[in-house]
C-alpha cells in the first residue's frame, strides 16, 4: 500500500509539474505579449484605415459630382436639354475647387494612433501624398476635356496607397485599395 501511495504521489507531482507554466513547451510570456501587441497593432491599423476611408468619402464627393456633370456635358449621346446648364457646371467645378484644400486639411489633421508609432513615418508620408493629391486635383479642375490633367493627382494618390499599404504588408495583411471606396 505504501508503494501505491508513493507511486500516486510521484504521479501527481509529475502531473502538476507538466501542467505548470513551462515556457519551453508553450513559448515564453514575451511571445504571448508580442502576439497580443501584434493583434492590437493590426486592429488599430484597420480602425485607422476606416477613419481614412470616411474622410476620403466625405471629401471626394464634390469631385465625383463634378466629374459626373462634366461627363454629361461632354457626352455627345446626351440630348442638349438633358445636359447640365453652364451655371450648374460652374457650381460643381467651384465646389470641387473648394473641396481640394478642405480634403488636404482633413487628411493632414488626422492623428496617427499611438499603437502605430512604429509605422508613423510611412503613414504620415502617405497622408501627405493623399493631401497633395487632392490639392492637385482641385488645381486642375476644368470643364474642358484635358487629357492627363489629373495625372499628377492620380500618381500622388497611387503613392499614398502604396505607402499606406506598407504597414499592412509588414503585418501580413492585405494592403487596402481606396479607389473602389470612392467610386
N, C-alpha and C positions, 0 to 999 in steps of 0.2 A: 504494500500500500504506500509506503514511504517513497518507493521508486516511482510509482504512478504520480504521486503528488509532486515530486521533484521534476518529473518529466513535464507535467502540466504547467508548472511554474516557469520552466525553461521555455516552453512553447509560448506562453503568454508574454514573456519578456521579449522573445524574438518577434512576436506579432506586434507588440507595442513599438518596438524599435523600427520595424518595417513600415508601420503606419505613421511614424513621426515625420517631421519636416526634413526629408532627405533631399538636400539641394542637388546632389549629383544625379538623382533619378528624375526629378521633375523640373530641373532648371533652377537657377538662383532667383532669389526675390527680385534682384535688379532686372532680370529679364522680364519678369512679370510686370514690374513697374514700367519698363520700356514699352511693352505691348499696350499697356493702358495708355501711356503717353502717345503712342502712335495712333491709337484709336481716337484719342482726344484731338490730336492734330488733324486727322482725316475729317472728323466731324466738324471741326472749326473751319477747315478749308471748304468743305461742302456748304456750310452755312454762309460763309463769305461769298462763295460763288452765287448763291441765291440772292444775296443782297445786291451784288453787281448786276445780275440779270434784272432785278427790279428797277434799279437806277437806269440801266440801259433802255429798258422798255419804256419807261416814263419819258425819257429824253429823246428817244429815237422817233417817237410818234409824229412830230411835225415834219421830219424828213421823209418818212414813209407817206404821209399825206401829200406832201409837195410832189414827190415822185409820181404818185397816182394822178394828181392833177396834170402834171407835165406830160405823162404818158397819154392821157386822154386828149390833151391839146394837140399833141403831135401825131396822133393816130389818124391816118387817112380814112380808116374804115368807120370812124365815129362821125355821125352826122353833125353838121355845124351847130344846130340848135341844141344838141346834147353836150357839146363841149363846154367846159367852164368858161365864164366870162374873163375878160382881161383883169378885172378887179379881183375876182376870186383867185386867179392865178397869182397875182401880185401879193395878195394877202397870205396865200400859202407860202410863197417864197420868203416874204418878210418874217413869217413865223419860223421858218426853217433857219433863216439867218440869225434870229434871236436865240434859237434853241442851242446853237453850237456852243457859245460861251457858257450858257447855263449848264449844259451837259458836262463841259470841261470842268467847271467849278464843282459840280456834284461829284464827279469822279475823283478829282484831286482832293476833295474834302473827306473822302472815305477813310475811316480808320482801320488799319490792318490789325486784326485781333492779336493779342499778346502771345497766344498759343502758336502763332505762325511767325514768330520773331526770326526763326532760322531761315525763313523764305522772304523776309521783309524786303530785301533789295530787289529780288525778282518781281515780287508783287507790286511794289511801288513803281518800278520801271514799266511794268505792264499797264498800270493805271495811267501813268504819264503818257504812254503811247495812245491809249484809248482817248484821253482828253485831247491830245493833239489831233487825233483823227477827227473828232467832232469839230474842232476849231477849223481845220482844213475843209471839212465837208461844208461848213457854213460859209466860208470864204468863197468857195467855188460854186455856190448855188446859182443857177441861171435857168431862165426859161427856154433858152435856145439849146438845141441838141449839140453838145460838145463832146466829142469822143475823147476819152481819157481825162475829163475834167475832175473826176473824183478818184483818179488813180493813186495819188499820193495819200489821200484819206483812207482808201482801201488797203494800201500797203501798211500804213500805220496800224490799222485795225487787225490785220493778219499778224503783225509783230506783237500786238497786245495779246492775241490769242496764244501765240507760241510761248511768250514769256509767262503768261498766267498758267499755261499748261505744264511748265517745268516742275513745280512742286507736286502736281498730280502724278507725273511720271515717276518722280522720286519716291512717292508713296505707293506706287503700283496701282494707281487709279487711272481711269480713262480720262484723258485731257478733254476739257469742255470745248464745245463748238458753239459760239454765241450767235453766229449769223442766223441759224434757223429760229432762234428765240425772237429775233427782230423782224421776221418776215410775216 
